Amino acid sequence: MNDNRKPAGRKPDNKSCPICGRPAVEETKPFCSKRCADVDLSRWLGGVYRIESPDRPDAEEADERE
């Protein structure tokens, strides 16, 4: 029986750039170019990407005032 499926837990070999979708390049993985890597860094530094937390910032400020 010839099964072409990859083993479970194995990632695909051909990754695409998370910014533009082109194939990733070894030197700048997971991006296709330095430009896309810089775009991603700019998004992180600019606050575009956020990690949500259950805490509300205004609730923390109220606790500090008391």
C-alpha positions as CSV (number, residue, x, y, z in Angstrom):
1,M,0.0,0.0,0.0
2,N,1.5,3.3,-1.1
3,D,0.5,6.0,1.5
4,N,1.6,9.5,0.5
5,R,0.5,11.1,3.8
6,K,3.3,12.6,6.0
7,P,3.7,11.2,9.6
8,A,1.7,12.9,12.3
9,G,3.5,15.8,14.0
10,R,5.7,16.5,11.0
11,K,5.6,20.0,9.6
12,P,5.5,20.6,5.8
13,D,8.9,21.2,4.1
14,N,7.8,24.2,2.1
15,K,6.9,27.1,4.3
16,S,5.6,30.4,3.0
17,C,6.5,33.8,4.3
18,P,3.9,35.0,6.9
19,I,4.0,38.5,5.4
20,C,3.6,38.0,1.7
21,G,3.1,34.3,1.1
22,R,6.2,33.7,-1.0
23,P,8.5,30.7,-0.3
24,A,10.7,31.2,2.7
25,V,14.5,31.6,2.2
26,E,17.0,29.9,4.5
27,E,18.9,33.1,5.3
28,T,15.8,34.9,6.5
29,K,13.5,32.1,7.7
30,P,10.5,32.1,8.2
31,F,10.5,35.1,5.8
32,C,11.3,35.4,2.1
33,S,13.5,38.5,2.5
34,K,15.0,40.9,4.9
35,R,12.2,43.4,3.8
36,C,9.5,41.1,5.1
37,A,11.4,40.4,8.3
38,D,11.6,44.2,8.8
39,V,7.9,44.6,8.1
40,D,7.2,42.0,10.8
41,L,9.5,43.7,13.3
42,S,7.9,47.1,12.6
43,R,4.5,45.5,13.3
44,W,5.6,44.2,16.6
45,L,7.3,47.5,17.7
46,G,4.3,49.5,16.5
47,G,1.8,47.5,18.6
48,V,0.0,45.9,15.7
49,Y,0.5,42.4,17.2
50,R,-0.8,42.1,20.7
51,I,-1.1,39.3,23.2
52,E,-4.4,39.6,25.0
53,S,-4.5,39.2,28.8
54,P,-7.5,38.7,31.1
55,D,-6.4,41.7,33.1
56,R,-7.9,45.1,32.3
57,P,-5.4,48.0,32.5
58,D,-8.0,50.4,34.1
59,A,-8.6,47.9,36.8
60,E,-4.9,47.8,37.7
61,E,-4.8,51.6,37.9
62,A,-7.8,51.6,40.3
63,D,-6.0,49.1,42.5
64,E,-2.9,51.4,42.6
65,R,-4.9,54.4,43.7
66,E,-6.3,52.7,46.8
